[in-house]
Amino acid sequence: MSDAMTTICMPSMPPMENSSGISTDGGIVSRPAAYENNLFFGSEDKRLHVIGARTGKVVWTYYTDGPIRSSPRIAEGHIFIGSDDHAFTRECEHGPECVAVHCG
C-alpha cells in the first residue's frame, strides 16, 4: 500500500506572509506538495519550507545554497526537491537533515 499524496496547485506568487506569521524572503514559483498534514514548498529565498496544513505553523525549514524553483515530489515517505545548487532528499517525518545528491 502506498502513502497518500496530494498536490495543491498554487500560482506563482511574490514573497509570502500570512496571518500565521510565515514569510518567505523570495518568491514562490512552484507548486507545494502535501503529506501527512504538512505542506512542503520551496522558495527563491533558498529554503524548503514545511508548514502544518491545519495550523499554518512552521514545522521545519531547510536552507540550500541556491533558490528552489522546482516543485517538491513525495514518494514512500521521502521528499525530493531540487535547488539551483543540488537535488535533495529526506524522510518527511525527520526534519531538515537533508541529503544533497549531485546529479549529472
C-alpha positions in Angstrom: 0.0 0.0 0.0 1.4 3.4 -0.9 1.2 6.6 1.1 -1.5 9.1 0.0 -0.1 12.2 -1.5 -2.0 15.3 -2.6 -0.6 18.1 -4.8 -2.1 21.5 -4.3 -1.9 23.9 -7.2 -0.7 27.4 -6.4 0.1 30.2 -8.9 3.4 32.0 -8.9 3.5 34.4 -6.0 5.6 37.2 -4.7 7.2 36.9 -1.2 4.6 35.5 1.1 3.3 36.4 4.5 0.1 35.3 6.1 -1.8 35.7 9.3 0.2 32.8 10.9 3.4 34.9 10.5 5.0 32.6 8.0 7.0 34.5 5.5 9.4 33.9 2.7 12.2 36.3 1.6 11.8 35.2 -2.1 9.0 34.4 -4.5 7.3 31.1 -4.7 7.3 29.9 -8.3 6.4 26.2 -7.9 3.5 24.2 -6.5 3.6 22.8 -3.0 3.1 19.1 -2.1 1.1 17.8 0.9 1.9 14.8 3.0 0.5 13.8 6.4 -1.0 17.2 7.3 2.1 19.2 6.2 2.7 21.4 3.1 6.1 21.3 1.5 7.3 24.1 -0.8 10.4 25.8 -2.0 11.1 29.5 -2.4 13.6 31.7 -4.2 14.8 32.6 -0.7 16.9 29.3 -0.9 14.7 27.4 1.6 12.5 24.4 1.7 9.6 25.3 3.9 7.3 22.8 5.7 4.2 24.1 7.4 1.3 22.4 9.2 -1.6 22.3 6.8 -4.1 22.7 9.6 -2.2 25.1 11.9 -0.2 27.2 9.4 2.8 27.0 11.7 6.3 26.3 10.6 7.2 22.6 11.2 10.8 22.9 9.9 12.9 24.7 7.3 15.9 23.6 5.3 18.4 26.1 3.8 20.1 25.4 0.5 22.8 27.3 -1.4 20.5 28.2 -4.3 16.9 29.3 -5.0 14.3 26.5 -5.1 12.2 26.8 -8.2 11.1 23.2 -8.6 8.0 21.6 -7.1 8.7 19.0 -4.4 7.7 15.4 -5.0 6.9 12.9 -2.3 7.2 9.2 -2.6 7.2 6.5 0.0 7.6 9.0 2.8 10.6 10.8 1.2 10.6 14.3 -0.2 12.6 15.1 -3.3 13.4 18.7 -4.3 15.9 20.5 -6.4 17.5 23.9 -6.0 19.9 25.7 -8.2 22.8 24.1 -6.4 21.7 20.4 -5.8 18.9 17.9 -5.6 17.9 17.0 -2.1 16.0 14.1 -0.5 14.8 13.4 3.1 12.3 11.4 5.0 9.3 13.6 5.5 9.0 13.0 9.2 12.6 13.5 10.3 13.1 17.2 9.7 15.5 19.3 7.9 18.6 17.0 7.8 18.5 16.6 4.0 21.0 14.7 1.9 22.4 16.5 -1.1 22.6 14.5 -4.3 24.8 15.5 -7.2 23.1 14.9 -10.5 24.8 14.8 -13.8 
